[in-house]
Amino acid sequence: MIQTKDSNLTFRPLTIDDAEQYNALLRYAFQVTEQELSESGWKDDEIKQSKFPVLVRADVLGCFCEEDLVSQFAVYPLDMNIYGVRYPVGFVTSVCTYPEYTGQGIMKKLMIRSLTRMRENHRSFALLYPYSIPLYRNLGWEIISNKMTYTIKDTQVPRKLKAPGYVRRVAWDDKDFKELHTKFASKTHGCLYRNNLAWEEYFRWDEDDTVVAIYYSADDVPYGYMVYLISSDIMHIKEMIYLNREAQLGLWEYIHAHDSMIDEVKGNNYYSEPIAFELEDSDIKETIRPYSMGRIIDVVQFMEHYACDPDEPDVCIRFEIEDELLPWNNDSFTFFFEKGHCVPTDREPDHVMKMTIASLTTLLLGYKTASKLYEMARIETTPQTVECLDDLLFHHIPYVSDYI
């Protein structure tokens, strides 16, 4: 194992033997106490054992001062739907440093090493839940998704819905439950395919009274589910997904069936589309905030699988990209877009545009259009090129609900 020394600092991958230090750094950085973990349903052995899967399945790099772990950066491998293409990506997690070692550039060095390893493993895109949006923006990351929360009074829940199917409460390990999410991920831009560890994290902090309810069509086919908890006369909806309009209405009909038990419904919505318009009484409280950030790790690798509108005319575009963190992206790239796909090319471009890797990321993921970025002076080009690119690209804000 090659180790890189920086004065008295050593960088290397973490193993199971580092689990105790890995766990201690997480707990210190995020100020989670033993009592809080126990109150959340963790047992002593589980607290320690829970970190083993991350260390086994993720690529975790650490910075050591002599034998002491002082900073860490983990990339967990997952797959993500990006406009119908299943991309191998990395979910960045467990990013933390002891306070006395901050300001020395350690985290930046760990990030460069980790993203380099991602590139070598052909994972061309990474995402994370940011603790500081400005910090990550300075390193080439950009916002790609939203989290919306809503509060609805019991009298505002839709009442006149008549879905033809039915809802059944099921156990956490019901196969229809997990299979539904896989089907949803396969048709939803931005959605992550949950593997075993992602499901473990999904269940980790839920109370025993949390319920899973599945909507079935009249011919017994599952088309949607909701995960919820009723506490203190409030229905808390953790997640609601549906494959069609019928399932969406059927789940809201099921919520209305609880009107004698609840005063309010509170939930999260990752579709980036307000639900107020669909309600007869739209005077509800609904908030929106940025949720996840993303970063293209390798422009060429990413674009080789990128899907665009097949009905648009073939066109050749050169992207002049600025990336101060990853030198292989700090270059010009010319791609020929034809019949819904794009390939690298040496031919003369029809259009040229200049932008940062962060702007390219949020553009290609669909969070912002080229015209909007152009208005914000985030793209240098001509209005004709902006129009061409917006015609060529799809424009759907990613659905990202997982937090690992």
C-alpha positions in Angstrom: 0.0 0.0 0.0 1.5 3.3 -1.1 1.1 6.0 1.5 1.6 9.8 0.9 3.2 11.8 3.7 2.5 15.5 4.2 4.9 16.6 6.9 3.8 14.3 9.8 0.5 13.4 8.1 -0.2 10.1 6.4 -3.1 9.4 3.9 -4.4 5.9 3.5 -7.6 3.8 3.0 -9.4 2.8 6.2 -10.0 -0.9 7.1 -12.1 -2.7 9.7 -9.2 -2.3 12.1 -9.8 1.5 12.0 -13.5 1.1 12.9 -13.1 2.4 16.5 -11.3 5.6 15.4 -13.7 6.1 12.4 -16.7 5.9 14.7 -15.2 8.2 17.4 -14.4 10.9 14.8 -18.0 10.7 13.4 -19.4 10.9 16.9 -17.2 13.9 17.9 -17.7 15.8 14.7 -21.5 15.5 14.7 -21.8 15.6 18.5 -23.9 12.4 18.8 -23.8 11.1 22.4 -24.0 7.5 23.6 -27.3 8.4 25.3 -28.8 9.8 22.1 -27.9 6.7 20.1 -29.3 4.5 22.8 -32.6 6.5 22.9 -32.8 6.0 19.2 -32.9 2.3 19.6 -29.2 1.4 19.3 -27.6 -1.2 21.5 -23.9 -1.0 22.5 -22.7 -3.6 20.1 -24.9 -2.2 17.3 -23.3 1.2 17.6 -19.9 -0.3 16.9 -21.0 -2.9 14.4 -23.1 -0.5 12.4 -19.9 1.1 11.0 -18.4 -2.1 9.7 -20.6 -2.3 6.5 -19.5 1.3 5.5 -15.9 0.4 6.0 -16.3 -2.8 4.1 -18.4 -1.5 1.2 -17.3 2.1 0.9 -14.0 3.6 -0.2 -13.0 5.4 3.0 -9.8 7.5 3.0 -8.3 8.8 6.2 -5.6 11.2 7.2 -3.5 10.1 10.2 -1.2 12.1 12.4 1.2 9.3 13.4 -1.3 6.6 14.5 -4.3 8.9 15.2 -7.1 9.4 12.6 -7.7 13.1 12.3 -9.9 13.4 9.1 -11.9 11.1 6.9 -13.8 11.0 3.6 -16.0 8.1 2.4 -17.4 7.4 -1.0 -20.2 4.8 -1.0 -20.8 3.1 -4.4 -24.4 3.3 -5.7 -26.2 3.5 -9.0 -28.3 6.5 -10.1 -30.8 7.0 -12.8 -29.7 10.0 -15.0 -32.2 10.5 -17.8 -32.9 6.8 -18.1 -29.3 5.7 -18.0 -28.1 3.7 -14.9 -24.9 5.4 -13.9 -22.4 4.0 -11.3 -21.9 7.0 -8.9 -20.5 7.7 -5.5 -22.4 9.1 -2.5 -19.9 11.1 -0.4 -20.5 10.6 3.3 -18.7 10.6 6.7 -16.8 13.8 5.8 -15.3 15.2 9.0 -12.1 16.5 10.6 -11.1 17.1 14.2 -11.3 20.9 14.9 -7.6 21.3 15.7 -6.7 20.0 12.2 -9.0 22.2 10.2 -7.6 25.0 8.0 -4.6 22.9 6.8 -6.2 21.8 3.5 -6.5 18.2 4.7 -10.1 17.7 3.5 -9.3 19.1 0.1 -6.4 16.6 -0.3 -8.7 13.8 0.8 -11.3 14.9 -1.6 -8.9 15.0 -4.5 -7.6 11.5 -3.7 -11.1 10.1 -3.3 -12.4 11.6 -6.5 -9.3 10.3 -8.3 -10.1 6.8 -7.1 -13.7 7.2 -8.3 -12.4 8.2 -11.8 -10.2 5.1 -11.8 -13.2 3.0 -11.0 -15.3 4.6 -13.8 -17.6 6.4 -11.4 -18.0 9.7 -13.3 -20.4 11.4 -10.9 -20.6 12.1 -7.2 -23.2 13.5 -4.9 -23.5 14.5 -1.2 -25.6 16.1 1.4 -23.7 19.4 2.1 -23.0 20.7 5.6 -21.8 23.9 3.9 -22.9 24.9 0.4 -20.3 27.6 0.0 -17.5 25.3 1.0 -18.4 22.7 -1.6 -19.2 25.2 -4.3 -15.6 26.5 -4.0 -14.5 22.9 -4.8 -16.6 22.5 -7.9 -19.8 21.1 -6.5 -23.3 22.5 -7.2 -26.9 22.1 -6.1 -28.8 19.5 -8.1 -32.0 18.7 -6.1 -34.5 20.1 -3.6 -36.3 18.9 -0.6 -39.8 20.3 0.0 -41.7 20.0 3.2 -45.4 20.6 3.8 -48.0 20.9 6.5 -51.6 20.3 5.8 -54.5 20.6 8.1 -56.9 17.6 8.3 -59.6 19.7 6.7 -57.4 20.3 3.7 -56.7 16.7 2.9 -58.4 15.8 -0.5 -61.8 14.2 0.3 -63.4 13.3 -3.0 -60.9 10.8 -4.4 -62.2 7.4 -5.7 -59.2 5.3 -6.7 -60.3 1.9 -8.0 -57.6 -0.1 -6.0 -56.9 -0.6 -2.3 -54.2 0.1 0.3 -52.7 -2.6 2.5 -50.3 -2.1 5.4 -47.3 -4.4 5.1 -44.1 -5.4 7.0 -40.8 -3.6 6.5 -39.4 -6.7 4.8 -42.3 -7.0 2.3 -40.8 -7.7 -1.1 -43.4 -5.5 -2.9 -42.1 -2.5 -0.9 -38.5 -2.7 -2.0 -39.3 -3.8 -5.6 -41.6 -0.8 -5.9 -38.7 1.5 -5.1 -36.5 -0.3 -7.7 -39.2 0.2 -10.4 -39.6 3.8 -9.3 -35.9 4.4 -9.5 -35.8 2.9 -13.0 -38.3 5.5 -14.3 -37.3 8.5 -12.2 -34.4 10.9 -13.1 -32.1 11.4 -10.3 -33.3 8.5 -8.1 -30.8 6.3 -6.5 -31.1 2.5 -6.7 -31.0 1.3 -3.0 -28.7 -1.6 -2.2 -28.6 -3.3 1.2 -26.7 -0.6 3.0 -28.8 2.1 1.6 -31.9 0.3 2.9 -30.2 -0.2 6.3 -29.6 3.5 6.5 -33.2 4.2 5.4 -34.5 2.1 8.3 -31.9 3.1 10.8 -33.5 5.9 12.7 -37.2 5.0 12.3 -39.2 4.3 15.4 -41.0 1.0 15.9 -44.4 2.6 15.2 -43.5 3.6 11.6 -45.8 2.0 9.0 -45.5 1.0 5.4 -48.6 1.1 3.3 -48.8 -0.1 -0.4 -51.4 0.9 -3.0 -52.6 -2.0 -5.2 -54.6 -1.7 -8.3 -57.9 -3.5 -8.6 -56.1 -6.4 -10.2 -53.6 -6.6 -7.2 -50.6 -4.9 -8.9 -48.5 -2.7 -6.5 -48.1 0.9 -7.9 -47.1 3.1 -4.9 -46.3 3.2 -1.2 -46.0 5.6 1.7 -43.9 5.3 4.9 -45.5 7.2 7.8 -45.7 7.6 11.5 -48.7 8.9 13.6 -47.7 10.7 16.7 -49.4 13.4 18.8 -52.3 13.6 16.3 -49.9 14.3 13.4 -49.3 12.0 10.5 -45.6 12.3 9.5 -45.0 11.1 6.0 -41.4 10.1 5.4 -41.7 9.1 1.8 -44.5 8.7 -0.7 -43.8 7.3 -4.2 -46.1 6.2 -7.0 -45.7 4.9 -10.5 -49.0 6.4 -11.8 -51.6 8.9 -11.0 -54.0 6.3 -9.7 -51.6 5.3 -7.0 -51.0 8.9 -6.0 -54.7 9.5 -5.6 -55.2 6.2 -3.8 -52.5 7.0 -1.2 -54.1 10.4 -0.6 -57.5 8.7 -0.2 -55.8 6.5 2.4 -54.5 9.5 4.2 -58.0 11.0 4.3 -59.2 7.8 5.9 -57.2 8.8 9.0 -59.0 12.2 9.4 -60.6 11.2 12.8 -57.1 10.3 14.1 -55.1 13.3 13.1 -55.1 17.1 13.1 -52.3 17.6 10.6 -50.3 15.9 7.9 -46.6 16.8 7.6 -44.4 15.3 4.9 -41.4 15.6 2.6 -41.5 15.9 -1.1 -38.5 15.4 -3.4 -40.3 15.8 -6.7 -39.4 19.6 -6.7 -43.1 20.3 -7.6 -45.3 22.0 -5.0 -48.3 20.0 -4.0 -50.4 23.0 -3.1 -51.8 23.4 -6.6 -53.4 19.9 -6.5 -55.3 20.6 -3.3 -58.8 22.2 -3.3 -57.7 24.3 -0.4 -54.2 25.3 -1.4 -53.6 27.6 1.5 -51.0 25.3 3.1 -47.5 25.8 4.5 -44.9 24.5 2.0 -41.2 25.2 2.1 -38.3 24.4 -0.2 -34.6 24.2 0.3 -31.6 22.8 -1.5 -31.0 19.1 -0.7 -28.1 17.5 -2.5 -25.1 18.7 -4.4 -23.3 16.9 -7.2 -20.1 17.0 -9.1 -19.0 15.6 -12.5 -15.8 13.7 -11.7 -14.7 13.0 -15.3 -16.4 15.0 -18.2 -15.5 12.5 -20.9 -16.7 9.4 -18.9 -19.9 11.2 -17.9 -20.8 12.4 -21.4 -20.1 9.0 -23.0 -23.4 7.7 -21.5 -25.4 10.9 -21.4 -28.8 11.0 -23.0 -30.3 14.0 -24.9 -33.3 14.7 -27.1 -33.2 12.3 -30.1 -35.6 14.5 -32.1 -33.2 17.5 -32.2 -30.8 18.0 -35.2 -27.3 16.7 -34.9 -24.9 19.3 -33.6 -21.3 19.6 -32.5 -20.5 21.6 -29.3 -17.3 22.5 -27.6 -17.3 22.9 -23.8 -14.5 25.0 -22.3 -14.5 23.8 -18.7 -12.8 25.4 -15.7 -12.0 22.9 -12.9 -9.5 24.1 -10.3 -9.7 20.8 -8.3 -9.4 18.1 -10.9 -6.9 18.9 -13.7 -8.2 16.4 -16.2 -11.5 18.4 -16.4 -9.7 21.7 -16.8 -9.8 21.5 -20.5 -11.8 21.9 -23.7 -14.1 19.0 -24.8 -15.9 18.7 -28.1 -18.9 16.4 -28.4 -21.1 15.4 -31.3 -24.7 15.1 -30.3 -26.7 12.8 -32.6 -29.9 10.7 -32.2 -30.1 11.0 -28.4 -26.4 10.3 -27.7 -23.1 12.2 -27.7 -19.6 11.1 -28.5 -16.2 12.8 -28.2 -15.0 14.2 -31.6 -12.2 16.2 -33.2 -14.4 17.9 -35.7 -14.9 21.7 -35.8 -17.7 22.7 -33.4 -20.9 24.4 -34.4 -21.1 26.1 -31.0 -18.6 27.0 -28.2 -19.4 27.7 -24.6 -17.3 28.3 -21.5 -18.4 27.5 -17.9 -17.1 26.0 -14.6 -17.5 22.3 -13.8 -20.1 23.3 -11.2 -22.3 25.0 -13.8 -21.9 22.1 -16.2 -23.0 19.7 -13.4 -26.2 21.5 -12.5 -26.9 22.0 -16.2 -26.5 18.4 -17.3 -28.4 17.1 -14.2 -31.3 19.4 -15.1 -31.4 21.6 -12.0 -30.8 24.8 -14.1 -31.4 25.4 -17.8 -28.7 26.9 -20.0 -30.8 30.1 -20.5 -31.0 30.6 -16.7 -27.3 30.0 -16.2 -26.6 32.4 -19.1 -28.8 35.1 -17.4 -26.7 34.6 -14.2 -23.5 35.0 -16.2 -22.5 31.4 -15.4 -22.1 30.6 -19.1 -20.0 32.5 -21.7 -21.5 32.0 -25.2 -24.0 33.4 -27.6 -27.8 33.4 -27.2 -28.1 31.1 -30.3 -25.9 28.5 -28.5 -27.9 28.7 -25.4 -31.1 28.1 -27.3 -29.6 25.2 -29.2 -28.4 23.6 -25.9 -31.7 24.0 -24.2 -33.5 22.4 -27.1 -31.0 19.5 -27.0 -31.0 18.8 -23.3 -33.7 17.3 -21.1 -34.9 19.5 -18.2 -36.0 17.5 -15.1 -34.8 18.3 -11.6 -33.4 15.2 -10.0 -35.4 13.2 -7.4 -32.9 12.6 -4.6 -34.4 11.4 -1.3 -31.7 9.3 0.2 -29.2 10.3 2.9 -26.4 8.0 3.6 
